[in-house]
């Protein structure tokens, strides 16, 4: 990209995500052939194995799919999505 300001970059990224947000989950399903559901369940299982219990933090939560999956786990008493 040519030299553009940080503000302009941030505005471009925000506009892009605003355009794709309604189709984000559908595109994940199409691009992964539905495997993203299995990956999400596996990630939640791995995060709560062994002594891992208590709150969970989902960074870059997007549409919240992993946060919702974590919230279903009995080991997790609180989920924060950022």
N, CA, C and O atoms as CSV, one atom per row, in Angstrom:
chain,resi,resn,atom,element,x,y,z
A,1,UNK,N,N,0.835,-1.192,0.000
A,1,UNK,CA,C,0.000,0.000,0.000
A,1,UNK,C,C,0.873,1.246,0.000
A,1,UNK,O,O,1.915,1.281,0.655
A,2,UNK,N,N,0.449,2.264,-0.732
A,2,UNK,CA,C,1.200,3.516,-0.652
A,2,UNK,C,C,1.122,4.056,0.771
A,2,UNK,O,O,0.366,3.549,1.601
A,3,UNK,N,N,1.898,5.070,1.035
A,3,UNK,CA,C,1.893,5.664,2.372
A,3,UNK,C,C,0.517,6.234,2.685
A,3,UNK,O,O,0.090,7.236,2.112
A,4,UNK,N,N,-0.156,5.574,3.599
A,4,UNK,CA,C,-1.435,6.081,4.069
A,4,UNK,C,C,-1.377,6.148,5.583
A,4,UNK,O,O,-0.608,5.429,6.222
A,5,UNK,N,N,-2.177,6.997,6.133
A,5,UNK,CA,C,-2.115,7.215,7.572
A,5,UNK,C,C,-2.686,6.018,8.325
A,5,UNK,O,O,-3.453,5.227,7.775
A,6,UNK,N,N,-2.296,5.900,9.598
A,6,UNK,CA,C,-2.836,4.847,10.449
A,6,UNK,C,C,-4.351,4.963,10.550
A,6,UNK,O,O,-5.056,3.955,10.597
A,7,UNK,N,N,-4.845,6.189,10.582
A,7,UNK,CA,C,-6.291,6.403,10.669
A,7,UNK,C,C,-6.982,5.865,9.426
A,7,UNK,O,O,-8.029,5.223,9.521
A,8,UNK,N,N,-6.407,6.123,8.274
A,8,UNK,CA,C,-6.979,5.648,7.023
A,8,UNK,C,C,-6.944,4.121,6.964
A,8,UNK,O,O,-7.908,3.496,6.522
A,9,UNK,N,N,-5.833,3.515,7.409
A,9,UNK,CA,C,-5.738,2.054,7.458
A,9,UNK,C,C,-6.820,1.494,8.364
A,9,UNK,O,O,-7.513,0.546,7.994
A,10,UNK,N,N,-6.969,2.067,9.536
A,10,UNK,CA,C,-7.975,1.595,10.491
A,10,UNK,C,C,-9.378,1.712,9.909
A,10,UNK,O,O,-10.211,0.824,10.096
A,11,UNK,N,N,-9.636,2.808,9.205
A,11,UNK,CA,C,-10.951,2.987,8.590
A,11,UNK,C,C,-11.189,1.956,7.482
A,11,UNK,O,O,-12.301,1.451,7.333
A,12,UNK,N,N,-10.151,1.646,6.711
A,12,UNK,CA,C,-10.269,0.649,5.644
A,12,UNK,C,C,-10.561,-0.733,6.212
A,12,UNK,O,O,-11.425,-1.448,5.703
A,13,UNK,N,N,-9.847,-1.107,7.259
A,13,UNK,CA,C,-10.050,-2.407,7.889
A,13,UNK,C,C,-11.452,-2.485,8.490
A,13,UNK,O,O,-12.143,-3.491,8.324
A,14,UNK,N,N,-11.873,-1.439,9.181
A,14,UNK,CA,C,-13.215,-1.417,9.774
A,14,UNK,C,C,-14.288,-1.539,8.694
A,14,UNK,O,O,-15.275,-2.251,8.885
A,15,UNK,N,N,-14.111,-0.864,7.578
A,15,UNK,CA,C,-15.078,-0.931,6.482
A,15,UNK,C,C,-15.123,-2.334,5.879
A,15,UNK,O,O,-16.200,-2.839,5.561
A,16,UNK,N,N,-13.953,-2.965,5.722
A,16,UNK,CA,C,-13.916,-4.318,5.172
A,16,UNK,C,C,-14.676,-5.285,6.072
A,16,UNK,O,O,-15.496,-6.067,5.592
A,17,UNK,N,N,-14.409,-5.234,7.375
A,17,UNK,CA,C,-15.096,-6.143,8.290
A,17,UNK,C,C,-16.589,-5.848,8.357
A,17,UNK,O,O,-17.387,-6.769,8.526
A,18,UNK,N,N,-16.974,-4.606,8.231
A,18,UNK,CA,C,-18.406,-4.273,8.202
A,18,UNK,C,C,-19.073,-4.909,6.985
A,18,UNK,O,O,-20.216,-5.359,7.063
A,19,UNK,N,N,-18.351,-4.944,5.853
A,19,UNK,CA,C,-18.910,-5.540,4.631
A,19,UNK,C,C,-19.056,-7.051,4.738
A,19,UNK,O,O,-20.041,-7.606,4.251
A,20,UNK,N,N,-18.092,-7.731,5.368
A,20,UNK,CA,C,-18.113,-9.198,5.377
A,20,UNK,C,C,-18.771,-9.796,6.613
A,20,UNK,O,O,-19.010,-11.003,6.648
A,21,UNK,N,N,-19.068,-8.998,7.617
A,21,UNK,CA,C,-19.524,-9.550,8.898
A,21,UNK,C,C,-20.786,-10.398,8.780
A,21,UNK,O,O,-20.917,-11.398,9.487
A,22,UNK,N,N,-21.709,-10.024,7.910
A,22,UNK,CA,C,-22.968,-10.774,7.783
A,22,UNK,C,C,-22.753,-12.145,7.157
A,22,UNK,O,O,-23.562,-13.049,7.364
A,23,UNK,N,N,-21.668,-12.314,6.390
A,23,UNK,CA,C,-21.401,-13.579,5.708
A,23,UNK,C,C,-20.207,-14.325,6.290
A,23,UNK,O,O,-19.793,-15.342,5.735
A,24,UNK,N,N,-19.652,-13.849,7.385
A,24,UNK,CA,C,-18.421,-14.405,7.947
A,24,UNK,C,C,-18.565,-15.888,8.301
A,24,UNK,O,O,-17.739,-16.703,7.889
A,25,UNK,N,N,-19.605,-16.243,9.059
A,25,UNK,CA,C,-19.788,-17.634,9.465
A,25,UNK,C,C,-20.060,-18.538,8.262
A,25,UNK,O,O,-19.547,-19.655,8.196
A,26,UNK,N,N,-20.857,-18.062,7.320
A,26,UNK,CA,C,-21.128,-18.835,6.112
A,26,UNK,C,C,-19.839,-19.080,5.334
A,26,UNK,O,O,-19.600,-20.193,4.866
A,27,UNK,N,N,-19.018,-18.059,5.194
A,27,UNK,CA,C,-17.758,-18.212,4.460
A,27,UNK,C,C,-16.819,-19.187,5.173
A,27,UNK,O,O,-16.130,-19.966,4.515
A,28,UNK,N,N,-16.781,-19.155,6.504
A,28,UNK,CA,C,-15.975,-20.136,7.244
A,28,UNK,C,C,-16.448,-21.545,6.938
A,28,UNK,O,O,-15.635,-22.440,6.710
A,29,UNK,N,N,-17.761,-21.747,6.931
A,29,UNK,CA,C,-18.318,-23.068,6.659
A,29,UNK,C,C,-17.946,-23.531,5.251
A,29,UNK,O,O,-17.568,-24.685,5.052
A,30,UNK,N,N,-18.054,-22.639,4.290
A,30,UNK,CA,C,-17.746,-22.996,2.903
A,30,UNK,C,C,-16.251,-23.260,2.734
A,30,UNK,O,O,-15.864,-24.273,2.152
A,31,UNK,N,N,-15.417,-22.365,3.235
A,31,UNK,CA,C,-13.967,-22.477,3.020
A,31,UNK,C,C,-13.358,-23.687,3.725
A,31,UNK,O,O,-12.355,-24.229,3.260
A,32,UNK,N,N,-13.952,-24.120,4.845
A,32,UNK,CA,C,-13.382,-25.246,5.588
A,32,UNK,C,C,-14.153,-26.537,5.370
A,32,UNK,O,O,-13.800,-27.571,5.937
A,33,UNK,N,N,-15.192,-26.490,4.563
A,33,UNK,CA,C,-16.001,-27.679,4.350
A,33,UNK,C,C,-16.685,-28.145,5.638
A,33,UNK,O,O,-16.948,-29.335,5.814
A,34,UNK,N,N,-16.965,-27.214,6.519
A,34,UNK,CA,C,-17.620,-27.536,7.790
A,34,UNK,C,C,-16.666,-27.969,8.885
A,34,UNK,O,O,-17.091,-28.191,10.018
A,35,UNK,N,N,-15.381,-28.094,8.572
A,35,UNK,CA,C,-14.400,-28.552,9.569
A,35,UNK,C,C,-14.216,-27.549,10.710
A,35,UNK,O,O,-13.752,-27.926,11.786
A,36,UNK,N,N,-14.569,-26.288,10.496
A,36,UNK,CA,C,-14.386,-25.283,11.543
A,36,UNK,C,C,-15.188,-25.632,12.796
A,36,UNK,O,O,-14.790,-25.271,13.904
A,37,UNK,N,N,-16.312,-26.329,12.630
A,37,UNK,CA,C,-17.085,-26.742,13.802
A,37,UNK,C,C,-16.301,-27.747,14.638
A,37,UNK,O,O,-16.264,-27.647,15.865
A,38,UNK,N,N,-15.680,-28.709,13.977
A,38,UNK,CA,C,-14.857,-29.703,14.674
A,38,UNK,C,C,-13.654,-29.036,15.332
A,38,UNK,O,O,-13.320,-29.359,16.472
A,39,UNK,N,N,-13.003,-28.116,14.637
A,39,UNK,CA,C,-11.841,-27.411,15.197
A,39,UNK,C,C,-12.226,-26.627,16.445
A,39,UNK,O,O,-11.488,-26.614,17.429
A,40,UNK,N,N,-13.381,-25.977,16.401
A,40,UNK,CA,C,-13.845,-25.181,17.544
A,40,UNK,C,C,-14.114,-26.079,18.750
A,40,UNK,O,O,-13.715,-25.755,19.869
A,41,UNK,N,N,-14.790,-27.209,18.523
A,41,UNK,CA,C,-15.050,-28.142,19.637
A,41,UNK,C,C,-13.746,-28.668,20.216
A,41,UNK,O,O,-13.599,-28.750,21.435
A,42,UNK,N,N,-12.798,-29.026,19.354
A,42,UNK,CA,C,-11.506,-29.523,19.794
A,42,UNK,C,C,-10.756,-28.461,20.596
A,42,UNK,O,O,-10.158,-28.770,21.627
A,43,UNK,N,N,-10.787,-27.227,20.134
A,43,UNK,CA,C,-10.113,-26.135,20.857
A,43,UNK,C,C,-10.718,-25.953,22.241
A,43,UNK,O,O,-9.985,-25.744,23.207
A,44,UNK,N,N,-12.030,-26.028,22.357
A,44,UNK,CA,C,-12.692,-25.886,23.656
A,44,UNK,C,C,-12.345,-27.063,24.566
A,44,UNK,O,O,-12.131,-26.878,25.764
A,45,UNK,N,N,-12.289,-28.265,24.006
A,45,UNK,CA,C,-11.907,-29.438,24.797
A,45,UNK,C,C,-10.474,-29.296,25.304
A,45,UNK,O,O,-10.197,-29.549,26.477
A,46,UNK,N,N,-9.566,-28.890,24.419
A,46,UNK,CA,C,-8.159,-28.746,24.799
A,46,UNK,C,C,-7.983,-27.667,25.865
A,46,UNK,O,O,-7.158,-27.812,26.767
A,47,UNK,N,N,-8.747,-26.600,25.765
A,47,UNK,CA,C,-8.617,-25.491,26.716
A,47,UNK,C,C,-9.097,-25.874,28.114
A,47,UNK,O,O,-8.707,-25.247,29.099
A,48,UNK,N,N,-9.939,-26.899,28.202
A,48,UNK,CA,C,-10.516,-27.248,29.502
A,48,UNK,C,C,-10.039,-28.599,30.013
A,48,UNK,O,O,-10.622,-29.135,30.955
A,49,UNK,N,N,-8.994,-29.164,29.415
A,49,UNK,CA,C,-8.469,-30.452,29.863
A,49,UNK,C,C,-7.720,-30.314,31.175
A,49,UNK,O,O,-7.218,-29.241,31.508
A,50,UNK,N,N,-7.651,-31.414,31.917
A,50,UNK,CA,C,-6.843,-31.468,33.133
A,50,UNK,C,C,-7.326,-30.522,34.203
A,50,UNK,O,O,-8.504,-30.516,34.560
A,51,UNK,N,N,-6.418,-29.728,34.711
A,51,UNK,CA,C,-6.699,-28.823,35.815
A,51,UNK,C,C,-7.277,-27.491,35.361
A,51,UNK,O,O,-7.528,-26.615,36.189
A,52,UNK,N,N,-7.490,-27.324,34.079
A,52,UNK,CA,C,-7.982,-26.045,33.560
A,52,UNK,C,C,-9.467,-25.873,33.838
A,52,UNK,O,O,-10.304,-26.549,33.241
A,53,UNK,N,N,-9.780,-24.975,34.736
A,53,UNK,CA,C,-11.176,-24.632,35.015
A,53,UNK,C,C,-11.218,-23.178,35.444
A,53,UNK,O,O,-10.198,-22.600,35.819
A,54,UNK,N,N,-12.391,-22.599,35.388
A,54,UNK,CA,C,-12.545,-21.198,35.771
A,54,UNK,C,C,-12.934,-20.356,34.579
A,54,UNK,O,O,-13.652,-20.828,33.698
A,55,UNK,N,N,-12.474,-19.116,34.531
A,55,UNK,CA,C,-12.850,-18.224,33.430
A,55,UNK,C,C,-12.086,-18.550,32.147
A,55,UNK,O,O,-11.014,-19.155,32.183
A,56,UNK,N,N,-12.658,-18.138,31.015
A,56,UNK,CA,C,-12.015,-18.317,29.717
A,56,UNK,C,C,-11.989,-16.970,28.999
A,56,UNK,O,O,-12.917,-16.170,29.121
A,57,UNK,N,N,-10.918,-16.731,28.254
A,57,UNK,CA,C,-10.757,-15.507,27.485
A,57,UNK,C,C,-10.635,-15.880,26.016
A,57,UNK,O,O,-9.749,-16.648,25.642
A,58,UNK,N,N,-11.501,-15.354,25.198
A,58,UNK,CA,C,-11.464,-15.569,23.751
A,58,UNK,C,C,-11.013,-14.266,23.102
A,58,UNK,O,O,-11.791,-13.321,22.972
A,59,UNK,N,N,-9.744,-14.229,22.697
A,59,UNK,CA,C,-9.193,-13.038,22.055
A,59,UNK,C,C,-9.559,-13.039,20.577
A,59,UNK,O,O,-9.572,-14.091,19.937
A,60,UNK,N,N,-9.854,-11.873,20.042
A,60,UNK,CA,C,-10.252,-11.725,18.635
A,60,UNK,C,C,-11.456,-12.615,18.364
A,60,UNK,O,O,-11.454,-13.416,17.429
A,61,UNK,N,N,-12.470,-12.468,19.180
A,61,UNK,CA,C,-13.604,-13.394,19.205
A,61,UNK,C,C,-14.442,-13.414,17.934
A,61,UNK,O,O,-15.177,-14.375,17.706
A,62,UNK,N,N,-14.354,-12.404,17.119
A,62,UNK,CA,C,-15.121,-12.412,15.870
A,62,UNK,C,C,-16.609,-12.498,16.143
A,62,UNK,O,O,-17.174,-11.638,16.820
A,63,UNK,N,N,-17.242,-13.530,15.620
A,63,UNK,CA,C,-18.681,-13.691,15.820
A,63,UNK,C,C,-19.010,-14.440,17.103
A,63,UNK,O,O,-20.182,-14.672,17.401
A,64,UNK,N,N,-17.997,-14.818,17.861
A,64,UNK,CA,C,-18.225,-15.404,19.185
A,64,UNK,C,C,-18.399,-16.903,19.219
A,64,UNK,O,O,-18.728,-17.443,20.275
A,65,UNK,N,N,-18.195,-17.606,18.117
A,65,UNK,CA,C,-18.425,-19.044,18.094
A,65,UNK,C,C,-17.624,-19.801,19.156
A,65,UNK,O,O,-18.176,-20.654,19.851
A,66,UNK,N,N,-16.335,-19.499,19.286
A,66,UNK,CA,C,-15.529,-20.189,20.298
A,66,UNK,C,C,-15.976,-19.798,21.700
A,66,UNK,O,O,-16.041,-20.653,22.583
A,67,UNK,N,N,-16.282,-18.540,21.917
A,67,UNK,CA,C,-16.758,-18.097,23.235
A,67,UNK,C,C,-18.042,-18.843,23.615
A,67,UNK,O,O,-18.194,-19.272,24.759
A,68,UNK,N,N,-18.961,-18.996,22.663
A,68,UNK,CA,C,-20.205,-19.730,22.938
A,68,UNK,C,C,-19.920,-21.200,23.223
A,68,UNK,O,O,-20.537,-21.800,24.103
A,69,UNK,N,N,-18.985,-21.776,22.474
A,69,UNK,CA,C,-18.606,-23.179,22.706
A,69,UNK,C,C,-18.001,-23.342,24.095
A,69,UNK,O,O,-18.329,-24.290,24.808
A,70,UNK,N,N,-17.120,-22.423,24.483
A,70,UNK,CA,C,-16.517,-22.479,25.822
A,70,UNK,C,C,-17.560,-22.329,26.919
A,70,UNK,O,O,-17.457,-22.959,27.972
A,71,UNK,N,N,-18.555,-21.501,26.673
A,71,UNK,CA,C,-19.603,-21.270,27.670
A,71,UNK,C,C,-20.410,-22.534,27.944
A,71,UNK,O,O,-21.032,-22.650,29.001
A,72,UNK,N,N,-20.410,-23.479,27.014
A,72,UNK,CA,C,-21.138,-24.735,27.194
A,72,UNK,C,C,-20.369,-25.742,28.051
A,72,UNK,O,O,-20.935,-26.743,28.490
A,73,UNK,N,N,-19.093,-25.484,28.288
A,73,UNK,CA,C,-18.246,-26.422,29.034
A,73,UNK,C,C,-18.481,-26.241,30.538
A,73,UNK,O,O,-18.457,-25.112,31.029
A,74,UNK,N,N,-18.709,-27.332,31.276
A,74,UNK,CA,C,-18.953,-27.219,32.718
A,74,UNK,C,C,-17.750,-26.680,33.490
A,74,UNK,O,O,-17.909,-26.148,34.588
A,75,UNK,N,N,-16.542,-26.814,32.922
A,75,UNK,CA,C,-15.327,-26.359,33.599
A,75,UNK,C,C,-15.200,-24.835,33.555
A,75,UNK,O,O,-14.433,-24.257,34.325
A,76,UNK,N,N,-15.939,-24.189,32.672
A,76,UNK,CA,C,-15.817,-22.753,32.448
A,76,UNK,C,C,-16.946,-22.039,33.191
A,76,UNK,O,O,-18.124,-22.318,32.971
A,77,UNK,N,N,-16.566,-21.114,34.072
A,77,UNK,CA,C,-17.602,-20.407,34.851
A,77,UNK,C,C,-17.871,-18.985,34.345
A,77,UNK,O,O,-18.797,-18.319,34.807
A,78,UNK,N,N,-17.053,-18.529,33.394
A,78,UNK,CA,C,-17.216,-17.181,32.858
A,78,UNK,C,C,-16.433,-17.105,31.557
A,78,UNK,O,O,-15.316,-17.615,31.478
A,79,UNK,N,N,-17.002,-16.475,30.536
A,79,UNK,CA,C,-16.314,-16.291,29.264
A,79,UNK,C,C,-16.273,-14.807,28.929
A,79,UNK,O,O,-17.282,-14.106,29.007
A,80,UNK,N,N,-15.093,-14.347,28.557
A,80,UNK,CA,C,-14.925,-12.975,28.109
A,80,UNK,C,C,-14.446,-13.030,26.669
A,80,UNK,O,O,-13.449,-13.689,26.374
A,81,UNK,N,N,-15.139,-12.352,25.776
A,81,UNK,CA,C,-14.744,-12.285,24.383
A,81,UNK,C,C,-14.328,-10.873,24.023
A,81,UNK,O,O,-15.058,-9.918,24.287
A,82,UNK,N,N,-13.169,-10.739,23.427
A,82,UNK,CA,C,-12.659,-9.432,22.999
A,82,UNK,C,C,-12.504,-9.403,21.496
A,82,UNK,O,O,-12.086,-8.388,20.938
